[in-house]
Amino acid sequence: MFGKDKKEKRFIIKEEQSLGFGALYIVVDTHTGVNYLMTVGSGQNGVTPLLDSNGKVVVDK
């Protein structure tokens, strides 16, 4: 029942950077390829799509 069928992880951490008060992560949705910027730390957490220099969402193939 549990643990027999291991699912592929939908979200993976592509990159991370530690900051003194927390961290920044680039997280990729493996189903859509969309990259997200995630902030963690000091009670200030958030997630937003990562944009390129033209304002378009970054998508991995």
PQR file with spaces between the fields and no chain letter, atoms N, CA, C, O and H, PARSE charges and radii, in Angstrom:
ATOM       1  N    MET     1       0.815   -1.181    0.000 -0.4000 1.5000
ATOM       2  CA   MET     1       0.000    0.000    0.000 -0.0000 2.0000
ATOM       3  C    MET     1       0.865    1.253    0.000  0.5500 1.7000
ATOM       4  O    MET     1       0.875    1.988   -0.987 -0.5500 1.4000
ATOM       5  N    PHE     2       1.589    1.512    1.079 -0.4000 1.5000
ATOM       6  CA   PHE     2       2.445    2.691    1.135 -0.0000 2.0000
ATOM       7  C    PHE     2       3.866    2.295    0.774  0.5500 1.7000
ATOM       8  O    PHE     2       4.376    1.276    1.240 -0.5500 1.4000
ATOM       9  H    PHE     2       1.581    0.915    1.881  0.4000 1.0000
ATOM      10  N    GLY     3       4.500    3.110   -0.062 -0.4000 1.5000
ATOM      11  CA   GLY     3       5.890    2.882   -0.392 -0.0000 2.0000
ATOM      12  C    GLY     3       6.129    1.887   -1.512  0.5500 1.7000
ATOM      13  O    GLY     3       7.269    1.727   -1.949 -0.5500 1.4000
ATOM      14  H    GLY     3       4.086    3.937   -0.440  0.4000 1.0000
ATOM      15  N    LYS     4       5.103    1.218   -1.986 -0.4000 1.5000
ATOM      16  CA   LYS     4       5.294    0.238   -3.053 -0.0000 2.0000
ATOM      17  C    LYS     4       5.506    0.922   -4.396  0.5500 1.7000
ATOM      18  O    LYS     4       6.401    0.549   -5.155 -0.5500 1.4000
ATOM      19  H    LYS     4       4.177    1.348   -1.631  0.4000 1.0000
ATOM      20  N    ASP     5       4.687    1.915   -4.687 -0.4000 1.5000
ATOM      21  CA   ASP     5       4.791    2.645   -5.939 -0.0000 2.0000
ATOM      22  C    ASP     5       5.426    3.999   -5.675  0.5500 1.7000
ATOM      23  O    ASP     5       4.756    4.943   -5.256 -0.5500 1.4000
ATOM      24  H    ASP     5       3.959    2.218   -4.071  0.4000 1.0000
ATOM      25  N    LYS     6       6.724    4.081   -5.924 -0.4000 1.5000
ATOM      26  CA   LYS     6       7.397    5.346   -5.693 -0.0000 2.0000
ATOM      27  C    LYS     6       7.117    6.272   -6.863  0.5500 1.7000
ATOM      28  O    LYS     6       7.386    5.943   -8.018 -0.5500 1.4000
ATOM      29  H    LYS     6       7.268    3.314   -6.264  0.4000 1.0000
ATOM      30  N    LYS     7       6.568    7.444   -6.537 -0.4000 1.5000
ATOM      31  CA   LYS     7       6.283    8.432   -7.550 -0.0000 2.0000
ATOM      32  C    LYS     7       7.528    9.260   -7.831  0.5500 1.7000
ATOM      33  O    LYS     7       8.360    9.487   -6.952 -0.5500 1.4000
ATOM      34  H    LYS     7       6.349    7.711   -5.598  0.4000 1.0000
ATOM      35  N    GLU     8       7.633    9.703   -9.072 -0.4000 1.5000
ATOM      36  CA   GLU     8       8.696   10.627   -9.431 -0.0000 2.0000
ATOM      37  C    GLU     8       8.415   11.948   -8.732  0.5500 1.7000
ATOM      38  O    GLU     8       7.264   12.380   -8.664 -0.5500 1.4000
ATOM      39  H    GLU     8       6.958    9.519   -9.786  0.4000 1.0000
ATOM      40  N    LYS     9       9.447   12.589   -8.216 -0.4000 1.5000
ATOM      41  CA   LYS     9       9.261   13.866   -7.533 -0.0000 2.0000
ATOM      42  C    LYS     9       8.828   14.926   -8.533  0.5500 1.7000
ATOM      43  O    LYS     9       9.425   15.076   -9.599 -0.5500 1.4000
ATOM      44  H    LYS     9      10.381   12.238   -8.271  0.4000 1.0000
ATOM      45  N    ARG    10       7.786   15.654   -8.174 -0.4000 1.5000
ATOM      46  CA   ARG    10       7.284   16.689   -9.077 -0.0000 2.0000
ATOM      47  C    ARG    10       8.162   17.934   -9.021  0.5500 1.7000
ATOM      48  O    ARG    10       8.381   18.573  -10.050 -0.5500 1.4000
ATOM      49  H    ARG    10       7.301   15.533   -7.308  0.4000 1.0000
ATOM      50  N    PHE    11       8.663   18.290   -7.854 -0.4000 1.5000
ATOM      51  CA   PHE    11       9.482   19.490   -7.708 -0.0000 2.0000
ATOM      52  C    PHE    11      10.893   19.096   -7.297  0.5500 1.7000
ATOM      53  O    PHE    11      11.092   18.273   -6.403 -0.5500 1.4000
ATOM      54  H    PHE    11       8.484   17.771   -7.018  0.4000 1.0000
ATOM      55  N    ILE    12      11.876   19.708   -7.974 -0.4000 1.5000
ATOM      56  CA   ILE    12      13.277   19.474   -7.626 -0.0000 2.0000
ATOM      57  C    ILE    12      13.960   20.818   -7.401  0.5500 1.7000
ATOM      58  O    ILE    12      13.586   21.826   -8.000 -0.5500 1.4000
ATOM      59  H    ILE    12      11.715   20.376   -8.699  0.4000 1.0000
ATOM      60  N    ILE    13      14.954   20.818   -6.539 -0.4000 1.5000
ATOM      61  CA   ILE    13      15.740   22.028   -6.306 -0.0000 2.0000
ATOM      62  C    ILE    13      16.865   22.040   -7.327  0.5500 1.7000
ATOM      63  O    ILE    13      17.729   21.164   -7.337 -0.5500 1.4000
ATOM      64  H    ILE    13      15.257   19.999   -6.053  0.4000 1.0000
ATOM      65  N    LYS    14      16.836   23.050   -8.183 -0.4000 1.5000
ATOM      66  CA   LYS    14      17.829   23.195   -9.247 -0.0000 2.0000
ATOM      67  C    LYS    14      19.067   23.929   -8.738  0.5500 1.7000
ATOM      68  O    LYS    14      20.192   23.619   -9.129 -0.5500 1.4000
ATOM      69  H    LYS    14      16.134   23.763   -8.175  0.4000 1.0000
ATOM      70  N    GLU    15      18.841   24.905   -7.861 -0.4000 1.5000
ATOM      71  CA   GLU    15      19.944   25.714   -7.356 -0.0000 2.0000
ATOM      72  C    GLU    15      19.547   26.292   -6.005  0.5500 1.7000
ATOM      73  O    GLU    15      18.366   26.531   -5.750 -0.5500 1.4000
ATOM      74  H    GLU    15      17.927   25.157   -7.544  0.4000 1.0000
ATOM      75  N    GLU    16      20.510   26.513   -5.159 -0.4000 1.5000
ATOM      76  CA   GLU    16      20.225   27.165   -3.877 -0.0000 2.0000
ATOM      77  C    GLU    16      21.358   28.088   -3.498  0.5500 1.7000
ATOM      78  O    GLU    16      22.519   27.849   -3.829 -0.5500 1.4000
ATOM      79  H    GLU    16      21.469   26.319   -5.367  0.4000 1.0000
ATOM      80  N    GLN    17      20.998   29.147   -2.799 -0.4000 1.5000
ATOM      81  CA   GLN    17      21.990   30.102   -2.320 -0.0000 2.0000
ATOM      82  C    GLN    17      21.625   30.493   -0.908  0.5500 1.7000
ATOM      83  O    GLN    17      20.514   30.948   -0.638 -0.5500 1.4000
ATOM      84  H    GLN    17      20.055   29.341   -2.531  0.4000 1.0000
ATOM      85  N    SER    18      22.577   30.310   -0.012 -0.4000 1.5000
ATOM      86  CA   SER    18      22.357   30.642    1.387 -0.0000 2.0000
ATOM      87  C    SER    18      22.585   32.134    1.598  0.5500 1.7000
ATOM      88  O    SER    18      23.556   32.708    1.104 -0.5500 1.4000
ATOM      89  H    SER    18      23.480   29.940   -0.232  0.4000 1.0000
ATOM      90  N    LEU    19      21.692   32.735    2.324 -0.4000 1.5000
ATOM      91  CA   LEU    19      21.840   34.122    2.743 -0.0000 2.0000
ATOM      92  C    LEU    19      21.942   34.104    4.257  0.5500 1.7000
ATOM      93  O    LEU    19      21.510   33.137    4.885 -0.5500 1.4000
ATOM      94  H    LEU    19      20.903   32.269    2.726  0.4000 1.0000
ATOM      95  N    GLY    20      22.492   35.129    4.851 -0.4000 1.5000
ATOM      96  CA   GLY    20      22.686   35.137    6.287 -0.0000 2.0000
ATOM      97  C    GLY    20      21.414   34.863    7.080  0.5500 1.7000
ATOM      98  O    GLY    20      21.466   34.230    8.135 -0.5500 1.4000
ATOM      99  H    GLY    20      22.843   35.914    4.340  0.4000 1.0000
ATOM     100  N    PHE    21      20.285   35.329    6.586 -0.4000 1.5000
ATOM     101  CA   PHE    21      19.017   35.205    7.305 -0.0000 2.0000
ATOM     102  C    PHE    21      18.133   34.094    6.761  0.5500 1.7000
ATOM     103  O    PHE    21      17.089   33.806    7.346 -0.5500 1.4000
ATOM     104  H    PHE    21      20.244   35.843    5.729  0.4000 1.0000
ATOM     105  N    GLY    22      18.517   33.471    5.675 -0.4000 1.5000
ATOM     106  CA   GLY    22      17.676   32.444    5.057 -0.0000 2.0000
ATOM     107  C    GLY    22      18.323   31.914    3.792  0.5500 1.7000
ATOM     108  O    GLY    22      19.546   31.806    3.708 -0.5500 1.4000
ATOM     109  H    GLY    22      19.366   33.705    5.201  0.4000 1.0000
ATOM     110  N    ALA    23      17.496   31.583    2.808 -0.4000 1.5000
ATOM     111  CA   ALA    23      18.029   31.019    1.580 -0.0000 2.0000
ATOM     112  C    ALA    23      17.095   31.305    0.407  0.5500 1.7000
ATOM     113  O    ALA    23      15.900   31.544    0.576 -0.5500 1.4000
ATOM     114  H    ALA    23      16.502   31.671    2.877  0.4000 1.0000
ATOM     115  N    LEU    24      17.683   31.273   -0.783 -0.4000 1.5000
ATOM     116  CA   LEU    24      16.941   31.360   -2.034 -0.0000 2.0000
ATOM     117  C    LEU    24      17.094   30.037   -2.756  0.5500 1.7000
ATOM     118  O    LEU    24      18.180   29.457   -2.780 -0.5500 1.4000
ATOM     119  H    LEU    24      18.654   31.079   -0.921  0.4000 1.0000
ATOM     120  N    TYR    25      16.009   29.558   -3.345 -0.4000 1.5000
ATOM     121  CA   TYR    25      16.031   28.312   -4.110 -0.0000 2.0000
ATOM     122  C    TYR    25      15.405   28.546   -5.470  0.5500 1.7000
ATOM     123  O    TYR    25      14.436   29.295   -5.591 -0.5500 1.4000
ATOM     124  H    TYR    25      15.126   30.028   -3.325  0.4000 1.0000
ATOM     125  N    ILE    26      15.950   27.912   -6.490 -0.4000 1.5000
ATOM     126  CA   ILE    26      15.262   27.810   -7.768 -0.0000 2.0000
ATOM     127  C    ILE    26      14.724   26.397   -7.813  0.5500 1.7000
ATOM     128  O    ILE    26      15.478   25.424   -7.797 -0.5500 1.4000
ATOM     129  H    ILE    26      16.738   27.303   -6.391  0.4000 1.0000
ATOM     130  N    VAL    27      13.396   26.299   -7.870 -0.4000 1.5000
ATOM     131  CA   VAL    27      12.699   25.019   -7.832 -0.0000 2.0000
ATOM     132  C    VAL    27      12.041   24.805   -9.194  0.5500 1.7000
ATOM     133  O    VAL    27      11.424   25.721   -9.739 -0.5500 1.4000
ATOM     134  H    VAL    27      12.783   27.090   -7.883  0.4000 1.0000
ATOM     135  N    VAL    28      12.172   23.599   -9.741 -0.4000 1.5000
ATOM     136  CA   VAL    28      11.601   23.295  -11.049 -0.0000 2.0000
ATOM     137  C    VAL    28      10.467   22.290  -10.899  0.5500 1.7000
ATOM     138  O    VAL    28      10.607   21.265  -10.231 -0.5500 1.4000
ATOM     139  H    VAL    28      12.673   22.855   -9.298  0.4000 1.0000
ATOM     140  N    ASP    29       9.341   22.602  -11.533 -0.4000 1.5000
ATOM     141  CA   ASP    29       8.210   21.682  -11.622 -0.0000 2.0000
ATOM     142  C    ASP    29       8.532   20.724  -12.765  0.5500 1.7000
ATOM     143  O    ASP    29       8.562   21.136  -13.924 -0.5500 1.4000
ATOM     144  H    ASP    29       9.227   23.435  -12.076  0.4000 1.0000
ATOM     145  N    THR    30       8.770   19.466  -12.455 -0.4000 1.5000
ATOM     146  CA   THR    30       9.194   18.502  -13.477 -0.0000 2.0000
ATOM     147  C    THR    30       8.079   18.163  -14.463  0.5500 1.7000
ATOM     148  O    THR    30       8.358   17.613  -15.529 -0.5500 1.4000
ATOM     149  H    THR    30       8.746   19.131  -11.513  0.4000 1.0000
ATOM     150  N    HIS    31       6.834   18.474  -14.139 -0.4000 1.5000
ATOM     151  CA   HIS    31       5.723   18.207  -15.062 -0.0000 2.0000
ATOM     152  C    HIS    31       5.591   19.302  -16.113  0.5500 1.7000
ATOM     153  O    HIS    31       5.277   19.016  -17.268 -0.5500 1.4000
ATOM     154  H    HIS    31       6.608   18.921  -13.273  0.4000 1.0000
ATOM     155  N    THR    32       5.830   20.557  -15.722 -0.4000 1.5000
ATOM     156  CA   THR    32       5.648   21.683  -16.639 -0.0000 2.0000
ATOM     157  C    THR    32       6.957   22.323  -17.081  0.5500 1.7000
ATOM     158  O    THR    32       6.995   23.011  -18.101 -0.5500 1.4000
ATOM     159  H    THR    32       6.085   20.789  -14.783  0.4000 1.0000
ATOM     160  N    GLY    33       8.032   22.106  -16.325 -0.4000 1.5000
ATOM     161  CA   GLY    33       9.317   22.735  -16.622 -0.0000 2.0000
ATOM     162  C    GLY    33       9.443   24.147  -16.090  0.5500 1.7000
ATOM     163  O    GLY    33      10.500   24.760  -16.238 -0.5500 1.4000
ATOM     164  H    GLY    33       8.001   21.547  -15.496  0.4000 1.0000
ATOM     165  N    VAL    34       8.393   24.684  -15.473 -0.4000 1.5000
ATOM     166  CA   VAL    34       8.415   26.053  -14.965 -0.0000 2.0000
ATOM     167  C    VAL    34       9.369   26.152  -13.776  0.5500 1.7000
ATOM     168  O    VAL    34       9.364   25.308  -12.880 -0.5500 1.4000
ATOM     169  H    VAL    34       7.535   24.186  -15.353  0.4000 1.0000
ATOM     170  N    ASN    35      10.194   27.213  -13.793 -0.4000 1.5000
ATOM     171  CA   ASN    35      11.125   27.496  -12.701 -0.0000 2.0000
ATOM     172  C    ASN    35      10.490   28.501  -11.750  0.5500 1.7000
ATOM     173  O    ASN    35       9.854   29.462  -12.182 -0.5500 1.4000
ATOM     174  H    ASN    35      10.198   27.898  -14.522  0.4000 1.0000
ATOM     175  N    TYR    36      10.664   28.272  -10.464 -0.4000 1.5000
ATOM     176  CA   TYR    36      10.133   29.160   -9.436 -0.0000 2.0000
ATOM     177  C    TYR    36      11.270   29.632   -8.545  0.5500 1.7000
ATOM     178  O    TYR    36      12.217   28.889   -8.288 -0.5500 1.4000
ATOM     179  H    TYR    36      11.181   27.491  -10.113  0.4000 1.0000
ATOM     180  N    LEU    37      11.173   30.869   -8.076 -0.4000 1.5000
ATOM     181  CA   LEU    37      12.087   31.399   -7.076 -0.0000 2.0000
ATOM     182  C    LEU    37      11.388   31.279   -5.740  0.5500 1.7000
ATOM     183  O    LEU    37      10.284   31.794   -5.558 -0.5500 1.4000
ATOM     184  H    LEU    37      10.403   31.473   -8.285  0.4000 1.0000
ATOM     185  N    MET    38      12.036   30.592   -4.798 -0.4000 1.5000
ATOM     186  CA   MET    38      11.456   30.374   -3.478 -0.0000 2.0000
ATOM     187  C    MET    38      12.390   30.963   -2.432  0.5500 1.7000
ATOM     188  O    MET    38      13.594   30.705   -2.445 -0.5500 1.4000
ATOM     189  H    MET    38      12.933   30.174   -4.946  0.4000 1.0000
ATOM     190  N    THR    39      11.830   31.753   -1.530 -0.4000 1.5000
ATOM     191  CA   THR    39      12.611   32.313   -0.428 -0.0000 2.0000
ATOM     192  C    THR    39      12.176   31.651    0.865  0.5500 1.7000
ATOM     193  O    THR    39      10.994   31.376    1.071 -0.5500 1.4000
ATOM     194  H    THR    39      10.853   31.962   -1.520  0.4000 1.0000
ATOM     195  N    VAL    40      13.147   31.397    1.735 -0.4000 1.5000
ATOM     196  CA   VAL    40      12.885   30.743    3.013 -0.0000 2.0000
ATOM     197  C    VAL    40      13.726   31.426    4.080  0.5500 1.7000
ATOM     198  O    VAL    40      14.912   31.687    3.877 -0.5500 1.4000
ATOM     199  H    VAL    40      14.107   31.620    1.568  0.4000 1.0000
ATOM     200  N    GLY    41      13.104   31.713    5.222 -0.4000 1.5000
ATOM     201  CA   GLY    41      13.876   32.220    6.344 -0.0000 2.0000
ATOM     202  C    GLY    41      13.244   33.406    7.038  0.5500 1.7000
ATOM     203  O    GLY    41      12.545   34.207    6.417 -0.5500 1.4000
ATOM     204  H    GLY    41      12.141   31.501    5.388  0.4000 1.0000
ATOM     205  N    SER    42      13.494   33.511    8.314 -0.4000 1.5000
ATOM     206  CA   SER    42      13.047   34.624    9.162 -0.0000 2.0000
ATOM     207  C    SER    42      11.553   34.902    9.040  0.5500 1.7000
ATOM     208  O    SER    42      11.125   36.052    9.147 -0.5500 1.4000
ATOM     209  H    SER    42      14.062   32.860    8.818  0.4000 1.0000
ATOM     210  N    GLY    43      10.766   33.871    8.820 -0.4000 1.5000
ATOM     211  CA   GLY    43       9.317   34.049    8.731 -0.0000 2.0000
ATOM     212  C    GLY    43       8.849   34.674    7.437  0.5500 1.7000
ATOM     213  O    GLY    43       7.650   34.877    7.244 -0.5500 1.4000
ATOM     214  H    GLY    43      11.113   32.937    8.733  0.4000 1.0000
ATOM     215  N    GLN    44       9.772   34.981    6.550 -0.4000 1.5000
ATOM     216  CA   GLN    44       9.439   35.590    5.267 -0.0000 2.0000
ATOM     217  C    GLN    44       9.634   34.570    4.156  0.5500 1.7000
ATOM     218  O    GLN    44      10.695   34.521    3.534 -0.5500 1.4000
ATOM     219  H    GLN    44      10.746   34.816    6.706  0.4000 1.0000
ATOM     220  N    ASN    45       8.621   33.763    3.906 -0.4000 1.5000
ATOM     221  CA   ASN    45       8.699   32.727    2.884 -0.0000 2.0000
ATOM     222  C    ASN    45       7.820   33.118    1.705  0.5500 1.7000
ATOM     223  O    ASN    45       6.778   33.750    1.876 -0.5500 1.4000
ATOM     224  H    ASN    45       7.759   33.803    4.412  0.4000 1.0000
ATOM     225  N    GLY    46       8.256   32.733    0.501 -0.4000 1.5000
ATOM     226  CA   GLY    46       7.451   33.050   -0.670 -0.0000 2.0000
ATOM     227  C    GLY    46       7.878   32.244   -1.872  0.5500 1.7000
ATOM     228  O    GLY    46       8.978   31.693   -1.918 -0.5500 1.4000
ATOM     229  H    GLY    46       9.103   32.219    0.362  0.4000 1.0000
ATOM     230  N    VAL    47       6.976   32.186   -2.857 -0.4000 1.5000
ATOM     231  CA   VAL    47       7.241   31.482   -4.114 -0.0000 2.0000
ATOM     232  C    VAL    47       6.668   32.327   -5.248  0.5500 1.7000
ATOM     233  O    VAL    47       5.553   32.838   -5.148 -0.5500 1.4000
ATOM     234  H    VAL    47       6.083   32.634   -2.820  0.4000 1.0000
ATOM     235  N    THR    48       7.440   32.472   -6.332 -0.4000 1.5000
ATOM     236  CA   THR    48       6.982   33.203   -7.502 -0.0000 2.0000
ATOM     237  C    THR    48       7.647   32.604   -8.735  0.5500 1.7000
ATOM     238  O    THR    48       8.767   32.103   -8.640 -0.5500 1.4000
ATOM     239  H    THR    48       8.347   32.057   -6.414  0.4000 1.0000
ATOM     240  N    PRO    49       6.991   32.644   -9.880 -0.5600 1.5000
ATOM     241  CA   PRO    49       7.642   32.159  -11.094  0.2800 2.0000
ATOM     242  C    PRO    49       8.910   32.982  -11.369  0.5500 1.7000
ATOM     243  O    PRO    49       8.926   34.194  -11.154 -0.5500 1.4000
ATOM     244  N    LEU    50       9.940   32.332  -11.832 -0.4000 1.5000
ATOM     245  CA   LEU    50      11.196   32.996  -12.170 -0.0000 2.0000
ATOM     246  C    LEU    50      11.069   33.569  -13.576  0.5500 1.7000
ATOM     247  O    LEU    50      10.655   32.866  -14.498 -0.5500 1.4000
ATOM     248  H    LEU    50       9.926   31.347  -12.007  0.4000 1.0000
ATOM     249  N    LEU    51      11.421   34.842  -13.746 -0.4000 1.5000
ATOM     250  CA   LEU    51      11.300   35.518  -15.037 -0.0000 2.0000
ATOM     251  C    LEU    51      12.669   35.774  -15.649  0.5500 1.7000
ATOM     252  O    LEU    51      13.650   35.992  -14.938 -0.5500 1.4000
ATOM     253  H    LEU    51      11.758   35.413  -12.997  0.4000 1.0000
ATOM     254  N    ASP    52      12.721   35.744  -16.990 -0.4000 1.5000
ATOM     255  CA   ASP    52      13.968   36.080  -17.682 -0.0000 2.0000
ATOM     256  C    ASP    52      14.042   37.595  -17.872  0.5500 1.7000
ATOM     257  O    ASP    52      13.186   38.321  -17.368 -0.5500 1.4000
ATOM     258  H    ASP    52      11.924   35.566  -17.567  0.4000 1.0000
ATOM     259  N    SER    53      15.047   38.074  -18.589 -0.4000 1.5000
ATOM     260  CA   SER    53      15.246   39.516  -18.750 -0.0000 2.0000
ATOM     261  C    SER    53      14.154   40.174  -19.597  0.5500 1.7000
ATOM     262  O    SER    53      14.028   41.399  -19.589 -0.5500 1.4000
ATOM     263  H    SER    53      15.743   37.484  -18.999  0.4000 1.0000
ATOM     264  N    ASN    54      13.365   39.382  -20.325 -0.4000 1.5000
ATOM     265  CA   ASN    54      12.256   39.914  -21.119 -0.0000 2.0000
ATOM     266  C    ASN    54      10.921   39.819  -20.391  0.5500 1.7000
ATOM     267  O    ASN    54       9.885   40.174  -20.954 -0.5500 1.4000
ATOM     268  H    ASN    54      13.468   38.387  -20.332  0.4000 1.0000
ATOM     269  N    GLY    55      10.931   39.346  -19.148 -0.4000 1.5000
ATOM     270  CA   GLY    55       9.712   39.225  -18.367 -0.0000 2.0000
ATOM     271  C    GLY    55       8.913   37.965  -18.634  0.5500 1.7000
ATOM     272  O    GLY    55       7.766   37.848  -18.203 -0.5500 1.4000
ATOM     273  H    GLY    55      11.772   39.057  -18.691  0.4000 1.0000
ATOM     274  N    LYS    56       9.520   37.011  -19.349 -0.4000 1.5000
ATOM     275  CA   LYS    56       8.836   35.749  -19.633 -0.0000 2.0000
ATOM     276  C    LYS    56       9.249   34.689  -18.608  0.5500 1.7000
ATOM     277  O    LYS    56      10.377   34.689  -18.115 -0.5500 1.4000
ATOM     278  H    LYS    56      10.452   37.105  -19.699  0.4000 1.0000
ATOM     279  N    VAL    57       8.333   33.807  -18.306 -0.4000 1.5000
ATOM     280  CA   VAL    57       8.588   32.741  -17.334 -0.0000 2.0000
ATOM     281  C    VAL    57       9.685   31.819  -17.865  0.5500 1.7000
ATOM     282  O    VAL    57       9.669   31.436  -19.035 -0.5500 1.4000
ATOM     283  H    VAL    57       7.417   33.807  -18.707  0.4000 1.0000
ATOM     284  N    VAL    58      10.638   31.465  -16.998 -0.4000 1.5000
ATOM     285  CA   VAL    58      11.706   30.543  -17.364 -0.0000 2.0000
ATOM     286  C    VAL    58      11.160   29.120  -17.321  0.5500 1.7000
ATOM     287  O    VAL    58      10.633   28.671  -16.303 -0.5500 1.4000
ATOM     288  H    VAL    58      10.651   31.777  -16.048  0.4000 1.0000
ATOM     289  N    VAL    59      11.298   28.408  -18.467 -0.4000 1.5000
ATOM     290  CA   VAL    59      10.799   27.046  -18.579 -0.0000 2.0000
ATOM     291  C    VAL    59      11.931   26.158  -19.084  0.5500 1.7000
ATOM     292  O    VAL    59      12.550   26.454  -20.106 -0.5500 1.4000
ATOM     293  H    VAL    59      11.725   28.773  -19.294  0.4000 1.0000
ATOM     294  N    ASP    60      12.199   25.068  -18.366 -0.4000 1.5000
ATOM     295  CA   ASP    60      13.178   24.067  -18.814 -0.0000 2.0000
ATOM     296  C    ASP    60      12.501   23.112  -19.779  0.5500 1.7000
ATOM     297  O    ASP    60      11.314   22.812  -19.653 -0.5500 1.4000
ATOM     298  H    ASP    60      11.696   24.828  -17.536  0.4000 1.0000
ATOM     299  N    LYS    61      13.257   22.652  -20.720 -0.4000 1.5000
ATOM     300  CA   LYS    61      12.716   21.676  -21.700 -0.0000 2.0000
ATOM     301  C    LYS    61      12.629   20.302  -21.079  0.5500 1.7000
ATOM     302  O    LYS    61      12.203   19.353  -21.738 -0.5500 1.4000
ATOM     303  H    LYS    61      14.221   22.895  -20.822  0.4000 1.0000
